[in-house]
């Protein structure tokens, strides 16, 4: 019997305030659960605007503790109610003046499994993230959830193959990649990099992007979120490039073993030869 996981992701517009944004995601989570979804992931810093289009100290107000802040506590209750694994990207305050771009992972019983902190932090026009975030320092954890082994890689991370590989070596079966990427910057890479990572590392990837423009800049977030399988093939259709959308897809985890036996990339790795890649 195939091991099927019904997985969901959400791409949305910024609603204009945090309370309605969180409520919107709660409604999508309930809709996903009603469709039989067992896991759901949200976009980068899902409960806030993409404030990194500007460099202003007022935006530190979006940060909260993980897991003890109000958003994660609220979503843990929802996860418990719905029996839904959740990937929750938020702006984390570790202590005053120390902030990370973080995703909390919640199991289907509402328990907090841990967090991933974004490693690679951009600092270019429209994406002034070094102003707000320290680089991640928790490695590339893989979380043993009710639906299998789940990893997270956040937005700009996707351009760096090392983390994708670390997640695969740690046993990831599904990797959520929450993002906020704009049409003019690297849209042509969006349907190239994550499928390539899924192939190279032979697991499923959930690629999530925002949609629309927001009040703090002119970045045009183009959606087109999707699931891609270990062969690099889209699982169902890619989401709209303009509209909010809940995407629910069935992922056959048995395909991972089939592909790894057929292509044997993990067997043929040469870590003994890769030493220079880690040298500064």
C-alpha positions in Angstrom: 0.0 0.0 0.0 1.3 3.4 -0.9 2.1 5.9 1.8 0.0 8.9 0.7 0.2 12.2 2.6 -2.4 14.9 1.7 -0.5 18.1 1.9 -1.5 21.7 1.7 0.0 25.2 1.2 -1.4 28.7 1.2 -0.5 31.7 -0.9 -2.2 35.0 0.1 -2.2 38.7 -0.1 -1.4 40.9 2.9 -4.8 41.8 4.4 -3.6 45.1 6.0 -3.5 44.1 9.7 -2.1 41.2 11.7 -5.3 40.0 13.3 -7.2 39.6 9.9 -4.1 38.0 8.4 -3.9 35.3 11.1 -7.7 34.8 10.9 -7.4 34.3 7.1 -4.8 31.6 7.6 -7.0 29.9 10.2 -9.8 29.8 7.7 -7.5 28.3 5.1 -6.3 25.7 7.6 -9.9 24.7 8.4 -10.7 24.4 4.7 -7.6 22.3 4.1 -8.5 20.0 7.0 -12.0 19.7 5.6 -10.4 18.5 2.3 -8.5 15.9 4.2 -5.2 17.6 4.4 -2.8 16.3 7.1 -0.1 19.0 6.8 -0.1 22.7 5.8 2.5 25.4 5.3 2.2 29.1 5.1 4.3 31.8 3.3 7.3 33.6 4.7 6.5 35.7 7.7 2.9 34.7 7.2 1.3 36.9 9.9 2.9 40.2 8.7 3.5 42.2 5.5 6.9 41.7 3.8 8.3 44.7 5.6 11.8 44.1 4.3 11.1 46.3 1.3 12.2 49.2 3.6 14.6 49.6 6.5 12.7 51.1 9.4 12.9 50.3 13.1 9.1 50.4 13.4 9.0 46.9 11.9 10.7 45.3 14.8 7.2 45.3 16.3 6.2 42.3 14.2 8.7 40.0 16.0 7.6 37.6 18.8 9.0 34.7 20.8 9.0 31.2 19.3 7.3 29.1 20.5 5.9 31.2 23.4 4.6 34.1 21.3 0.9 34.7 20.6 0.9 33.5 17.0 2.5 30.2 17.6 0.5 29.5 20.7 -2.7 30.3 18.8 -1.8 28.0 15.9 -0.8 25.2 18.2 -4.4 25.2 19.5 -5.7 25.1 16.0 -3.3 22.3 15.0 -4.5 20.3 18.0 -8.2 20.9 17.1 -7.8 20.0 13.4 -5.2 17.2 13.8 -3.0 19.1 11.3 0.8 19.4 11.1 1.7 23.1 10.5 4.7 24.9 9.2 4.5 28.5 10.6 7.0 31.1 9.3 7.2 34.1 11.6 9.6 36.9 12.7 11.3 35.6 15.8 12.6 37.7 18.7 15.1 35.6 20.7 15.8 38.5 23.0 15.7 42.3 22.6 17.7 43.2 19.6 18.2 39.6 18.4 15.9 38.6 15.6 15.6 35.7 13.2 13.5 34.7 10.1 12.1 31.6 11.6 9.6 28.8 10.9 8.0 26.8 13.8 6.9 23.3 13.1 3.8 22.0 15.0 2.7 18.4 15.1 -0.8 17.2 14.6 -1.4 17.0 18.3 -0.4 20.6 18.8 3.0 19.9 20.2 5.9 22.2 19.3 8.6 20.1 17.5 11.1 22.9 17.0 12.1 25.6 14.6 14.3 26.4 11.6 16.1 29.7 11.3 16.8 31.0 7.8 20.5 30.8 7.1 21.1 33.0 4.0 20.0 36.6 4.5 19.8 38.9 1.4 20.6 42.6 1.4 19.5 44.0 -2.0 16.9 46.5 -3.1 13.5 45.5 -2.0 14.9 42.7 0.2 16.7 44.5 3.0 16.7 41.5 5.3 20.1 42.0 7.0 18.6 45.0 8.7 16.1 42.7 10.5 17.5 39.2 10.7 20.6 37.5 12.1 21.7 34.4 10.0 20.2 31.1 11.3 22.2 29.2 13.8 20.2 26.0 14.4 21.5 23.9 11.4 19.0 22.1 9.1 16.7 20.2 11.4 14.3 17.6 10.1 11.2 17.1 12.2 9.6 13.7 12.8 5.9 14.6 12.4 2.7 12.6 12.2 3.0 12.6 8.4 6.7 11.8 8.1 10.0 13.7 8.1 9.6 17.4 7.3 12.2 20.0 6.7 12.1 23.8 6.1 14.2 26.0 3.8 13.2 29.7 3.7 13.0 31.9 0.5 16.6 33.1 -0.4 18.0 29.8 1.1 16.7 28.1 -2.1 19.6 29.5 -4.1 22.1 27.6 -2.0 22.3 23.8 -2.7 24.1 22.9 0.6 21.0 23.2 2.8 18.8 21.2 0.5 21.4 18.4 0.6 21.7 18.6 4.4 17.9 18.2 4.7 18.1 15.1 2.4 20.9 13.6 4.4 18.9 14.1 7.6 16.1 12.1 6.1 13.6 14.7 4.9 10.7 13.5 2.8 8.9 16.8 2.4 10.6 20.2 2.5 8.5 23.4 2.8 10.1 26.4 1.2 8.1 29.5 2.3 9.0 32.6 0.3 8.3 36.2 -0.6 9.8 36.7 -4.1 8.9 39.3 -6.7 8.2 39.1 -10.4 10.9 41.4 -11.6 13.8 39.9 -9.6 14.0 36.1 -10.3 10.7 34.9 -11.5 12.3 32.7 -14.2 14.2 30.8 -11.4 11.0 30.0 -9.5 10.0 26.9 -11.5 13.6 25.9 -12.0 15.4 25.8 -8.6 13.0 24.0 -6.4 12.3 21.2 -8.9 16.0 20.8 -9.4 16.5 20.6 -5.7 13.7 18.0 -5.5 15.5 15.9 -8.2 19.0 16.3 -6.7 17.9 15.3 -3.2 15.0 13.0 -4.2 12.2 14.3 -2.0 9.1 16.5 -2.2 9.3 20.2 -2.1 6.4 22.6 -1.3 7.3 26.0 -2.8 5.1 28.9 -1.4 5.1 32.5 -2.6 3.0 35.6 -1.7 0.7 37.3 -4.2 0.2 41.0 -5.0 1.9 44.2 -4.0 2.0 45.6 -0.4 2.1 49.0 1.3 5.8 49.1 2.0 7.1 48.8 -1.6 6.5 47.9 -5.2 7.6 44.3 -5.1 5.0 42.3 -7.2 4.7 38.9 -5.5 3.7 36.5 -8.1 2.3 33.4 -6.3 2.6 30.3 -8.6 3.1 28.1 -5.5 3.3 24.4 -6.1 4.3 20.9 -4.9 7.0 19.1 -6.9 7.9 15.4 -6.6 11.3 13.6 -6.4 11.3 13.4 -10.2 11.0 17.1 -10.6 7.4 16.9 -11.8 4.7 19.2 -10.5 2.0 17.5 -8.5 -1.1 18.9 -10.0 -1.3 22.5 -11.3 0.8 25.4 -10.3 -1.2 28.1 -8.4 -2.3 31.4 -9.8 0.2 34.2 -10.3 -2.3 36.9 -9.1 -4.9 35.4 -6.8 -4.9 33.9 -3.3 -5.1 30.1 -3.4 -5.2 27.0 -1.2 -3.3 24.2 -2.8 -4.0 20.6 -1.6 -2.2 17.7 -3.2 -1.7 13.9 -2.5 2.0 13.1 -2.1 3.0 9.4 -2.5 6.0 9.1 -0.2 6.8 5.6 -1.6 8.0 7.4 -4.7 11.0 8.6 -2.8 12.3 5.1 -2.3 11.6 4.2 -6.0 13.5 7.2 -7.3 16.4 6.7 -4.9 16.8 3.1 -6.0 16.5 4.1 -9.7 18.7 7.1 -9.8 21.0 6.2 -6.8 22.3 9.7 -6.3 22.8 9.1 -2.6 24.8 5.9 -3.3 27.1 7.7 -5.7 27.8 10.8 -3.6 31.5 11.5 -3.0 31.8 13.3 0.4 35.4 12.2 0.6 36.1 14.5 -2.4 34.0 17.5 -1.3 36.4 18.9 1.3 37.4 22.1 -0.7 33.7 23.0 -0.9 33.6 23.9 2.8 36.8 26.0 2.7 36.4 29.8 2.9 
